[in-house]
Amino acid sequence: MGIVKISEQMHENLRLTSGALSRSINAQAEHWLRVGMLAELNPNLHYGEICQLLIQAERQVEPLTEERAA
């Protein structure tokens, strides 16, 4: 984990948006980073398609259960 310096205007945008979407400021920033990264790597995709990719990626992450930990 690290520290990222952003402009005051971007921080204000994060604060407003995170409140409106019931996310923490950090969660909102990470969401925008993930969406932006996927948008740059896949310029032909629309926002809804990028969100679908994020959901699919989340489904592929299996939580560590007690059975798997043993």
BELNORHU-V967120 format. One record per pair of residues at least 12 apart in sequence whose ideal C-beta (glycine too) atoms are under 6 Angstrom apart, sorted by sequence separation. I is the first residue (numbers start at 1). J is the second residue. D is the distance in whole Angstrom. If there is no record, write none. Layout:
((I J D) (I J D))
This chain:
((38 50 5) (14 28 5) (14 29 6) (35 50 6) (38 53 6))
